[in-house]
Amino acid sequence: MDVEVRLAKRRDLKVVKKLADEHRRELGFVKLASLEKAIQERRLLVAVVSSSLVPRPSSRIIGFVHFRCCKDGHATIYEIVVAPEWRGKGVGRKLVEAVCTHARSRSCTCLRLKCPIDLPANGFYQRLGFIRIGIENPDGNRRPLAIWELDLQDFVHSTLNSQPATRWQFYVGLTADASSIRALVRRFYEGYSGQPPFHPFERIIVSPLFVPPATLRLLRSWRTGESSPVSHAPCPVSLIFDSGGYQVQMGKLSYDELCRRLRQVYERENWADLFVLPDHVPTSKDSDAEVERKIKETLTMGELFLNWLSSVPRLSSPVPFVEQVIGVVHGRTVKQIREGVRKWHELGVRYIAFGSFGTSGRDGSVNLLSQNSLKLLKALQDEALSLGMKFHIFGIGNPTYLVRLKNEGIEPTSFDSTGWWKAGGFGKVFLPVSQQFHITRKPLALSRFLNAKSMDSHSCPFCLDSMLTKSRWLRVLHNLVAFAEAVQIVMDGAQNPHLLLKVMRR
């Protein structure tokens, strides 16, 4: 892509005005006279794509930014737009960088802007290194505005020139007994003759309350490097202790009992990298009042936990607990989600997680990626990014969910799954971009799976023959590979757009 950012000229005015009018919802009404004056005063920049890519000169402008350098040492962006088909390709970043260059040449020390708080653009500014310094609540019917500021003193070394944060970190759920975990890891590496294309056990999530002591001893030895999973396999680089809120959701213990026991475990087993604070998980069957109660309990108990854990001796880590915890956000409405994110931020928590999927099944144990769940996730992502927070998604049951999230513009810092293990145990197998196949109960499912596997160009040592229908281990390991492949697909989505479209077609 060959994109140039230059000062706008008089002949550009008509195209810039048209682009502004097409984005009236985001910008409000932009007056032609205002743009004309900005061109005259050299305060309007346009992003122009080379004529070899876009044949018509009138279509060459793909974005613009209107700004001003003030005498008090700060610069302000008034409007910035990138044509929808060019978003995600670095055009907006180039426009902001150009403004920073102009501002610094005029001795400005900071760059400011305001953005309606409900727009996804807030995440864009956060990724560029802007800091949200406040919220403006205008009178009347205008939307609340997030106020952003970027320090230009260190512009050359700012995050504008750095790589984006790593996304889609896959944590494998290993809440099981030690012998099963050892067998799983050994069989995986044996299947690849010790040289797999990836190492899925580098990131692990486990519920310490619901595993035998031997499991914790095993995982601790791996995490501390005292032993390795198998020869030539790397030790885990990150391990999360999950609170086990799912067990409360299943009715296996009360929320009060979970909190009491979890505090004891976190005080004793403080060697994990991240600790999920206790959460009271709502289900689709709960009334609105019940959901509100569980949200309040999650936030209240989370604050108590932070106070308790701040006094725990940390012999193995100098990092304060508040920097290693994950606060869980629940809600049935966008308002509840946004308020939950802000509450955790006020408490100093910088890593949050989403756990409010719709549920199905007799016991509400199956997470559903419904349209409402997607709406809530988008709200959480926008709010988290605007506050400089990372976010995790719990319990992704199927690898196709990852592709769907990507298509919806939702890209978590991390996620976890035990769905690959559970599905394999129930006779089901996955493919990265296909529906699941129940090959042990439906006679035709195996042939459909093999046909879909060929279409998806999937190949792994665990699904090479009909033994897949008879071996639980082969199904589990194949499903794990399918998840890892799905992660690669969403991370390389720009290079594999045909793969990202497959799920939407099926």
N, C-alpha and C positions, 0 to 999 in steps of 0.2 A: 504494500500500500504506500503510495507516494502522496503525502498530504503536506501542504505548506500553510503556515499561518502568517498572514500579512495584515497590514493596516487596510481597512476598508476604503474603497473609493466611491466617488459619487455614483458611478454606474452600477454599483453593488446594492444601492439602496432598495430598489424594488424587490430583489430576491431576499434580502435580509428581512424586510417588512413582512413578506409572505411567510417566511419561516417563523417569525415571531407570532403572527396571527394563527398559525397552525398549532401553536403551543400556548394559547391564551389561558387554558386551564392552569398551567403551571406558572406562567409569567404575569397573568393579568393583561390588561390592554396596554400595549406599547405604542406610544404616539409616534407617528412618522416624523414629526418635527424634532422629537427627542433624538431619534436615530440620525437625522440629518445633521443636527448640531454636533453629535458625537463624532461623526465622520469629519466635519470641519475642524474639530479640536483634536483630532487624532486619538480618540478614545474608544474606537470600535475596531475590533480585530475580526477577521473572517478566516475560517479553515477552508482551504480550496484543494480539491483533489485534481490530479493531473488530467489533462484533456485526453490522454491515451486510454484512461479508464472510463471517463464519462464524456461521451462525444459531444453533447450539446453544451455550449458555453453557458447558457442560462441555468444549467443544472450543476454547475461546478462548485458552487458554495454549499458546503455540507454542515456548516456550523458557524456560530458567531459568539462573541462576548463583548458586552458593553460595560465599561469600567470608568473610574475616575481616580486620579491621584490628588489627594487633598494636601493643603498646606500644613496640616498638623502632623504629617508624617505617616499617615495610613492611606491605603488604597481601598476602594470599594468596588465590588462586582455588583452590577445592577441586574443584568440578565445574561444568561449563558444557555445556549441551545446547541444540541447536536442532532442532526436528522436521525430518525429511528433506525434506519437501515445501516447506519455507521456507528452505532453505539457499541461499546465493548471492544473497540479497536484502537483505543488510545487517543482518539481525536479530542475528547474533553480534557484529557490530561495535557495535551499539547497547547490547547487554548489557555488553560490556567498557568502553565509554565511561561507562556508568552506574556501574560499579564504580570507575573512575578518579575520577569526580566525588565519590562517597561517600568514597573513600580520601583525596583531597586535603582534603575538609572536616574530616577527622580528623587532619590534619597528617602523613599518610604521604608518603614521598618516593619509594617504588618499589613496583611490583606484581610479584609472583612467582607462578609456577605450575609444575607438572610435568606432562609428557605422555608417554605411551608412545612410544618413538622410531619405531615402525612405523606410527603413525597419520597420515593426511593432515592432521589438525588442526595439525600442526607448521608447515605452510606457511601456514596461516591466521594463526598468531601472528606469524610472520616478516613477513607483509604488513602487519600492524598496527603494526609498529615494535618488537616485542619483540626482545631479543638473547639468543641461546642462550649461557649462561655455563658450561655443563657437562653431563656425562652421569652419571647415577646408576645404578649397577649393583647392585640389591638382591640379597640372598641368596635362595636357594631358587628357585622357579619363576617369580617375578615378572619382568616384562619390564623391560629398561633404560628409564630415563626421561630425556627431555631436560628440562633446567632452564632456564626462560625468565624474563627480567626486563625490565621496562619502567620507565624513569626518568620519574617523575611531575613532576619539577621544571619541565619545559617542556611539560607536557601540552597546554596550549592550542595550542601550535605543533607538536605531534607529528605523526607520520605517520598517526595515527588520523584526522586531519582532512584528509589529503591524498588526491589521486587515486592509484589503483593504478598500478603500473609498466606501461609500454607493453608489449604482447605482440604476437606474430605478425608481427614485422618480417620482410618477405620480401626475401631477397637473391637476385638473379638471377645464375645462373652464366654467366659470359662468358669461359670459357677457350677462346678462339678467336683467329683472326688479326684484325688491325686492320680490314682491309677488310670482313670479314663483320660485325664489330660495327658499323661505321659504316653499312653497308647495313641492318642490322636496325633500328637506332635511327631512321634516316631513313624507312624504310618504315612504321614504327609511327606516327610523327607525321604522315606524309602521309596515312595511312589515316583519321586523325581530323581532317584539315585543320588540324593544328597545335593543336587544343584537345581533347586526350583527357580522359576523366574521372579519370584517375590518371596518375602518372609512375613506371613500373616500374623505371626505371634510377637511382632515387635511392639504392638500396642494391645493391652489386655484390660478388660473390665471384669470385676468379680464382686459379688456381694459377700463380704466377709462374715456376716451373720448366718449365712446359709450354706457354708461349706465346712467340711471337717477340718480340724486343726492341721492335718497333714497337707491339705491343699495350700493353706497359708504358708506353711514352712517351705513347700516346694516353690511357690511363686516368689517368696522372699529371697530364696537362694538364687533364683534366676535374676531377679531385679538387682540384687546387690553384686552379682557377678561371681558368687561363690561356686555356682555350677551353671552349666548351660543346658538348654533343652535337649539337644543332641549334639554330637560332634559337628563342627563347621556351621552350626546354626547360631545366629547372633542372640544375645540376651535381650530381653525387652527394653525398649527405650523409654516407655511410659506405662504406668499402671494406675488405673482408677479404681478406688473403692466405691461401689455403688451403695446407696443407703438401704436398698431392699424394699422400697416403697411398693413395688409390684406385689410383694407378699401380703401387704396390708390390703391392697386392692383385691387379692384373691381370698381374703378372709382368714389367712393362716395365723395372724396375730393382730392385736389392736395397734393403733397408731402410738398410743402412749407407751406400750411395751416396746415397740420398735425404737422409739427415741431413747428410752432408758438403756436398752441393750447396746444401741449403736454408740452412745456416748462412751460406754465402757470399752468397746472395741477400738474406737478411734483414739482413746487415751492410751491404750495398750499397744495397738498395732499402728504406729504412726510412721511407717516406712513407705507408704504409697506416695505417688507423685501428686494425685488429686483425690479429694474427698467430697463425695456428693452429700449435701446436707439433707436431713430427713424431709420427705415430702409426703403429703396426704393426697393420693391420686384420685381425682374425680373419674367417674364413668359416665357413659351416655345415659344410664338409667337414673342418675342423680337429678334431683330437682335443682332449680336455679339457686335456691337458698342453701341447699347442701353443697353445691359447688362453691358458693361464696364462703361458706364456713371452712371448707378444706383449703381454699386459697389462703385465708387468714391464718389458719393453723400452720400451714407451711412456712409463711413469712415470719410469724411470731416465734415458732420453734427454731427457725434458722438463725434468727437474731440471738436467741438464748445460746444456741450451739456456738456461735462465734465468740460470745463472751466466755463460755466455759472453756473452749479450746485455746483461747488466748493465754491461759495460764498453764497449759500442758508443757512440761519440759520437753524440748526437742533436741535430743542428743545427736540424732542422725541428720538433722537439717536445720540450718540457721534461718530458713525462710519462715516468716510468720504464717500461721494457719490461714489467715484471711486471703493470702496470695495463692493458696493451694486448694481452696474450696470451690465447689460448683453449686450455685443456688438454682433450684428448680422453679420454673415459671409455669403455673397452671392458669387456665381460664377458659371460659366459653365464649367470651366476647373480646373484640380488639381492645376495648378500654381496659379490661382486666389484665390482658397480656402486657400492655404498655405500662400500666401502673406497677405490675410485678417487676418488670425490668428496671424501672426507675428506683423501686424500693431496694433491690439488691445493690444497685449502683450507690445509693446513699449509704448503705452499710459497708461499702468498700469492696464488695465482691466484683470481680472483673471477668468471671467465667460463669455463664448461665447455661441452663439446659431446658429444652422443651419436652414436656411429658403429657400434654393434653390432646392426644389423639382421640378420635371417636373409637369406640370399642364395639366388638360383636362377640358372638359365642355365648353359651349358657352362663359362663362365669365372667364374661367381659374380658377375656384374656387376650383377644386378638386386636391389635392396633389397626385402624383403618385410616388410609390417607385420603380423607374426604375433601371436598371443596372447602368446607369450613376449616379443616385442619390446615390446608394450604394458606387460607386467608390469615389465620392466626400466626402461622410460621412467618409469613411475609411481614406482619406487623412486628413480631419479635425481632426478626433480622434487621429491619429498618431502625428500630429503636436501639438495638444493641450496637450496631455499627455507628450510629450517631453519637453514642456515648463511649466509643472506643472499647467495647466489650467483645469477647469471643463467645460463641454459642455452640452447644452440642445438641444433637437430637437423639433421644432414647428410642431403642426398640424398633429399628427398621426391620420389618419382617421379610421383605422380598427385595432382591436387587433391582427389580424394575422400578421400585419407588425412587431410587437414586436418580435414574434417568428422568423420571417425572419431575422431581424436585429441580433438577438442572433446567428442564424446559420451562419451569415456572420462575426461574431466576433466583431460586433459593440455594445458597451454597454454604453449608455449615462449616465451622472450623473442624468439627469432628462429629462422628456418629458411632453408635454401637449396634450390634446385632447378635442375637442367639438364634434367630430364625433359621439360619442355615443348618444348625444342629438339630433343632426341634423338627423341622420339616423332613430332614433325612430319616429321623427316627420314626416318623409317621408314613414313610414310603413315598415322599414327595421329592422331586428334583427341580432345580431352577436352571434357567439360562440367563445371562446378563440382561437381555432385552426381550425376553419372551415370558409368557405366563408360566406358572408352575405346572408340573405334570405329576399326577398321582399314579405312578407306574406299577405299584404293587396291588392296586385294587381294580383298576380299569384296564382291561385287556388291550385296548387299542392305544392306550396312553404311551406305551413304550415306543411304538412305531412313530407316533406323532412327535415324541421327544427327539428321536433320532433324526427325523426329517428337519425339525427346527434347529437342531444342533448343526446340521450340515449347512443350513441357510445362514446361521450366525457365525460360521467358521470357528466354532468352539472345539477345542481339543484339549483333554487333560488325561493323565494316566488312570483316572478313577472312573471313567465312563466309556471304556473301550469295548466292553462286551456285555452280554446279557446278565452277567453276575450282578449288575447294578440293581436288579429287581430282588436279589436275594441277600445282598450284603448291606447292612445298615452303615457300616464304616465307609464303604465306597460312596454311598449317597451323601453322607455327611461331608466327606472330603471334597466331593465334586461340588456340592453347594457352596462350600467355602471358597473354592476357586472361582465359581460364578460371581460371588460377591466381589472378590478382588478384581476380576475383569471389569465388572460394572464400575468400580471406583476409577479404574484407568480410563474407561470410556468417558465418564463425566469430566475427568480432569483434562482429557484431550478432546473435549467436545468440539472445539473449533476445527480440529483436523479430521474429525469423524462425524460430521453433521448427519450423515445417512443413518448412523447407528442411533443417534438421539431421536430420530423420527420414527424408528421402528415400533417403539412402544405405543406411540400415539396412533399408529395405524392398526395395531392388533387388538 
